[in-house]
Amino acid sequence: MIFGKIDFINLLPFHIYLKKHIQSSQVKLIVEHNKSYPSNINNKFLKGKVNSAFISSIASYKKKSLNLGIIAKNDVQSVLLICGENKEDYQSQTSNALAKVLNLEGEVIIGDKALKFFHENKDKEFIDLAKYWKDKYNLPFVFARLCFNKDGNKLQKIVKKFKKEHIKIPRYILNQYSKRSSISQQNILEYLKKIDYEISYKEKKALKLFFGLCKEKGLL
């Protein structure tokens, strides 16, 4: 199994779980080798360089997937639109599309750098795209889905016991991510409370709506 890893804070609980539940040292090394930002992981998946990964929702359209994703029930703090000149974030496909379907203009920033911006620029004007979506449609937003193109049964067995609330983040790992991102440990922990992973009825409804809006905009 070749797993692609989005190396952002939002998947930290999942990757701690994955590391504990993959026995093979070789597979663990492969996961670390294939870590990157979302749009690059999308490309690796589509080219067959990895056979399972969390894939940006817009790139996951009609792909085989499990009922796990990266989900914001309300605000998310790590997907922002800075008011002003239009500019896409090269690391993201879904967030760029989300701004378009919401008919918003500005600069899209995502991931750890967006979370850092959120905490350091409270005086600046920006929009939390997940909150804007929730306010408009009263639905959560699914930013990515766990997709696979082979070894689906093996992947399902590995992740079936994953529950966010059962994951304890070791202090040394939290410290590593805090130093790397320049975001305090407390802000990281508070942020992770905003991230969910289980795709159920409302999340599927939200995905269907998002895909429909993307088709209307010619994005799918």
Summary of the structure (lengths in Angstrom):
residues: 220
radius of gyration: 16.6
end to end distance: 28.6
largest distance: 48.3
contacts: 713
relative contact order: 0.20
helix: 49%
strand: 20%
